[in-house]
């Protein structure tokens, strides 16, 4: 589990950062504050499962998240850990699905608005583009404050402010942390483990809530269409939704499993890998499966450049054997379902996605300004687009399409440049490998399906990406002054 926070500097009142401290300050705290954050975060998840969609949970969480942000906003790591665990909460705030981690980020941005202007400069380019897209599309969706504007505003929090601004603001202070062991603990215990536990628990202990509806698909073999009731919440296992988060969690847990980190961390990551691989097989999502394999290939390729070939081959053999074992122990009904999916996607070479994309492109040319957030096109016979890049283009016009493409490409470019300073530290390198694998899987899977149809899964994936992005920053990139110009307290002076 999480270990004690490592004390970089004594944390007394004299050294506590003032409210106007620069974003580059990163203060550690004494004691087991990160463990407390982990327990509080699991308490949020347990409360959501027990209470369900009730005003008791909503109001309690809003008050709790505001209080903890006020108390811990000066101490990045425990607050970030708490917000990260809340991303796995399967119950979203309000009927419009504002995820819990974004509520923490909104409170933080409201109390510390200066951080909104201290992100890496390239991030503002897609943000400006998406704002322009929302404005141009407003001529089609504006139908009153409580109608179109209210609906689009909620979608903007999840699908624009979330990945483009709020999550980067939430995690940007992690770039100043040099305790890579603690950083890996945050990735493993606060992002990978909570979502994995909820997903596998829902599969094993939940009850199917849509068995009749699901049986209408795939000749009665319906493993990729189930909706599970787990406590008082519902966990969606529709393959085009859950495949995204499963592919991301497989890539992230693989990165930890094959790295030279603490043995217990590797075992926990391997258990998460096996669990998510089993769930991905059960959904029968070939698009997510292919994207996951590409993400794993990107991880092994980066490892090949950093360590000797023998270790890489051993890693590939280990992961391959694990995946084969998961498949061999899968129940017969899952193997039958996979066979049906193989015939549909490979043997018969179904090309439905191409026709869906063609309809989306045609609709885009008819409305290049955008029509407001939508996952489908057509009025008389609507069809899903099944492509995130086209979804943003259809929804927010040419500016929106360019914004999402620029965002994904910007992160991809970063993770395909291996920072030299990370290779020497196995914990830092494991985090880098996780981010690299997840962004590759997301970039490819977004071509064939909708990552943003499920707000919980969407924000967990982007939380992992931004966490790994900022934890993988080179020290030379983030320090505005040379090491010798630091003050005696370790804080960065103004140069």
N, C-alpha and C positions, 0 to 999 in steps of 0.2 A: 504494500500500500504506500500512500504518500509518506515521505519522511519529513523530519523537521525542516523548516525553512533555514537556509544557511544565512548567517548574518554577515552582510558585507560591511556595514557600518553600524555602530550602536544607534538605536532608534530612541532618542530622547526628544524632549520638546525643542531643545536648541537646534537639533539637526533635522527636525521634521520639515518637509518642503512646504513653503508658503503657498497660498492659493494661486499666486501668479508665477509659480515656478515653471521653467521651461519644460517642454514635453520630454526632453532628453534625460531628465532626472529619473532614476530608478532606485527606489529605496526598498530594501528588504526589511523583514520584521522578525522579531524573536519568536520562539515557541512553535506551537503546532497550528499556526493560523491557517495554513493550507489544508491541513487535515480537517479543521473546523469548517472551512469552505466546502470541502468535499461532502461532509456530513449534512451541512445545510442544503447543498444542492440535491443530494439524494432525498432529503426531506421534502423538497419542492416536488420532485417526481412522484414520491409516494403519496403526497397530498392530492396531486392531480388525478392519480389512478383511483384513489379512495373516494374523493369528493365529486369527480366528474365536472361537467359543465354547470357550475353553480356560482351564484353570486358570492358565496362564502369564500370559495377558492379565488375568484377573480379579484375581489377587493382585498383579501389578505395578501395575495401575491403582489399587487400594486403597491400596497403600503410597505411590505417587506423589502421589495426590490428598491424602492426609493430610500428607505432607511439604510440598507446595507451599502448603497452607492454613496450616500452621504458619509457614512462611517469609514468606508474603505477606499474611497476614490483616490486618496493620496498614496495608497499602498497597492501597487498594480497587481502583484501576483495573486494574492488571495481573492481579490475582487474578480479578476479575469477567470480564475478557476471556477468561482461560483457561477459567473455568467455562462461559462462554457458548459457546465453540467446542465444548466437550465435549458440549453438548446435541445437536449434529449427529452424534454417534457412532451409527452404525446398529446397534451391538451393545449390548444392555443387560446390566447386571450381574445375574447370577443368572437362573435360568429363569423367575422371576416378573417380570422386566423392570423393575428399578429403574434409571432412566436415570442416565447418568454425571454430568450437571450436578447432580442431586439428591444424589449422593454428596458432591460438593464442598460443597453447602449443609448437609448433615448434619454433616460435619466442622466447618464454620464455626460452626454452632449449638451443637455440643458444646463447642468451645473458647471461644465467646463467647456464652453463653446470655442475657446481658443484652439482646442485640439482638432477641430474641424479644418483648420487652416494650416496644419503642420504635417499633413500626410505627404508621401512621395508625390512629386509634381505630376507624374504621368497619370496618376489616378484621377486627377481633375478633368482630364480630357474626355473620357467616357462619361463622366458625371455631367459635364456641360452638354455633351451630345444628347444624353437621355432627357435632360431638361428641355432642350430644344424640341425633341421628339414629342414630349408630353404636351408642349405648347401647340405644336402644329396639329396634333391629333385632337386637341380639345374642341375644334370646330365640329367634330363628329360625335363626341361623347358628352359634351356639356349639356345637361338637361335639368339643371337646378342644383342647389347646394346639397340637398339631401339625396338627390338622385345620382346623376352621373359623377358630379364632383366628389361626393362622399365615397362612392364605390371606387373610383379611380385613386382617390387619396389613400385608401387602405391598401390597395394593390401596390401603390408606389412605395409605401413603407416596407413591404415585404420584398418586392421584386426590383426596386430601384435603390431606395435608401439602404436596404439591407446589404446586398453584396457590393454596391458601389461606394458607400460612405460609412454606414453605421458599424458594420463588422470591421472594416479597416481601423476606425477610430477605437473600437473596443480592444483590438489587439496590437495597435501600433507601439505601445510602450514595451512590448515584449522584445523589441529589437535592442533595447538597452540592457537586457538581462544577459549576464555572462555565466550564469549557473545552468549549464546545459542539462545536467542531471535533473534538476527541478523542472526545466522546460519539458523534458521528455515525460516526466511524471504527469504534467498537465495534459499533454497530448494523449497519453495512454489512459489515464484514470478519469479524466474529465471530458474527453471527447469520444474516444474509441469505445471504452468499456460501457458507459451508461447506455448509449444507443444500442450496442450489441446485446446487452442484457435484456432490454425492453423488447427488442425484436424477437429474440429466441424464446423469451418467456411468453410472449403473445402467441407464438407458433405452437409451443408445447402445452401451455396451460390455458390459453384463451379458447373461446367457443366461436365457431363460424357463425357469422350473423347474416350471411347472404348465400346460403348453400344452394337454394333453388335457383337463384339468379346466376350463380357461378356455374351450375350444372348445364346451363344452356350453351356454354362455350366448349370447344374442343371435343365434341362428341362425348360429353359427360365427364371427361378427364379435366378437372377444373382447378388444378393446383395453382395456376397463375392469376386467379381472379377472386381470391378469398378476402373477406373483410373480417377480422377477428375482434371480438369484444373481450377486452382484458380489464377486469374491474369495471369501472364506469367510463372507460374510454374505448375508442375503436382504433385499431391499427390496420392500415391499409396494406395488403399484400398483392395488389394489382401489379403485374410484372412491369408495366411501363412506368410505374411510380417507384416501387421499392427497389427495383433493379439499380437505380442510380446510387442510393445510399449503400447498398450492399457492395457494389463494385468499389466505391470509395473506401469503405471500411476494410475490405479485403486488401486493397493496396496499402493503406496506412498500417494495418497490422502486420503485413508482410515485411514492410520496411523495418519495423522494430524486431521482428522475429529473426531476420538474417543479419542484424547488426551486432557488433561486439559490445553489447551492453550487459547490464546485470542479468544473471540467469533467470531470476523470478520474473523480470519484466518480459523476457523473451517467451517464457512459458505462458504468461497471461496473454501476450499478443498472439501466440500460436493458437490458444484456445479460441480467441476472438476470430482468428482467421478461419479455423475449422467451422465454427458456428455460422459465420456469414457465408462461407462457401456452400454449406449445406442449404441455407435459405435461398441462395441464388439458384442452385440447382432446382429447388422446389418450385421456384417461380417460372423456370423455363424461359428466361429472357435472354435470347441470343444476342441482341444488341448490347445489353449490359455485360454479358459474358465476354463478348469480343472486345469491348472497351476495357474491361478489367484486365484481360490478357495483354493488351497494348500498354496499359499502365504498369503492369508487372515487368514487361519487357523494358520500359523506360527506366525502371528501378534497377534492374540487373545490368543494363548498359552503363548507367552512372556508376554502379558498384565496380564494374569491370575497369573503368577508367581510374578508380581510386585504389583498388586492392589488386592482388595477383589473381590470375585467371583460375587457379585451383579453387580458391575460396568462392569465386563466383559460380563455378560449376557445381560445387557442393551446395551452395544456396539454391540454385535452380533444381538440383536433384531433390533436396529436402522439401521444397515447396511443391514440386511435382508429385512426390510420393504422398504428401499430405492430401493433395487434391484428389489423387486416385483413391486413397483410403476413404475419403469422404464419400466419393461416388460409389465405391464398392459396398459401403454400409447403408446407402440410401434405400428406403423402402421400395418395393416393386412398383407401387403406384406412381412414385416420382420418376422412376426410370421409364415407365410407360408414357407418362406425360412428356418427358424429354424426347422420346421417340416420335411422338406426334408433332412436337414443335420442330424437330429436325426435318421431318417430311415437309412441313409447311414452309420452313424458311430456307432449306438447303436443297432437298431432293426435288421439290416442285418449284423452287426458285420464285416464290411469290414476290411480285414487284409492286405491291400496293403502296409502299412508301413513295415511290417515284411519282405515281399519280397524285398522291396527296400533296407532295411538294409542288407539282405543276399547278394545282389549283391554288395553292398559297401564293405562288409567284404571280399568277394571273390576277389574283385579288390585290396583290401589292401594287401592280402596275395600274390598277383601276383606282386605288386610293394611296398614292405615294406619301400622303401626309400622315397616314395612320388612322385607325378607327377607335383607338382605346383598347385596353387590355382584353385580349381574347386568345383562346387556344384553338379556335375552329374558324372556318371560313364557309361562306354559303348560307343563304337564308332558307330556301326551300328544302335542300338536302345538305345540311351542314356536315362537315367532316373535320376531324382533328388534323392538325398540321404535322405533328410528330417531328418537329425540328425547332430547337430553341432559337436559332439564329433567325429563322423565318418568322417565328412567333413575335420576337421583338420588332422585326421589320414591319410585319402586318399591323401590330398594335401601335407602334410609335413611329412609323414611317421610316424613311431612309436614315434619319438621325438615330432612331432607336436601334435599328439593325446594326449600324456601324458602332454604336456604343457598346453593345454586348460583345460584338466581335473584337473590338479593341480591348475590352476588359479581359477576355479570355486570352487573347494573344499577348497582352502585356504580362500576365502572370506566367504564361508558357515560356516566354522569352527569358524571364528571370530564372525559372527553374531549369532551363537548359544551359545556363552558365554556372558551372559548379564553383562556388566560392572556395578558394584555396584554404582559407583559414578553418573551414569546417571539416575538411577531410581528416585532420589530425585528431579530432575529437569524435569518438564513435557516437556519443549521444547527440551531438549537434548534427552529425551526418545522417543519423537515423531520421531525425525530424525533417531534414532536407529531402531525403528519399521519399518520405511519406507524402510531402507536398507535391513532389514531382509526379509520383504515380497517380495521385488523386486528380490533379489538374489535367493530365493526359486522358484519364478515363472519362472525366466530365466533358472535355472538349470533343471527344469522339462520340460519346453516348448522346450528346446534345444534338447530333446530326440526325438521329433516328427517333428520338422520343422527347418527352417534356420533363425536364428536371424540376420545373417550377410548379407543376400541378399539385404537389404536396408541399406545403410551406415548411413543415417540420423537417422533412428530408432535405429540402433545398437549403435551408439555413444551417443544418448540421454540416453539409458538404462544404459550403463556403466558409463556415467557421474553421473547419480543418485546414482549408487552403490558406486562409489569411493568418491563422495561428502559425502554420509552418513557414509562410512567407516572411513574417516579421522575425521569427526565431532564427531564420537562416540568413539574416543580414550580416554582412561582414562588418567587423568593428571599425575598419577604416572607412566604411561607407557611412556610418552613423555618428562617429565622433567628429564634431565640428572643429576640434582643436587637437593638436598632438598630445600624446600621453604625458609628456613632461610638463605641459601647461596646466595639468589638473591641480586643483587646490588640495590641501591636506585632508579635507573631508571626503575627497573622491568625487565631488560634484563637478560638473563641467562649467568652467568660467565662460563668460561672454567674450568672444574673440572679435 
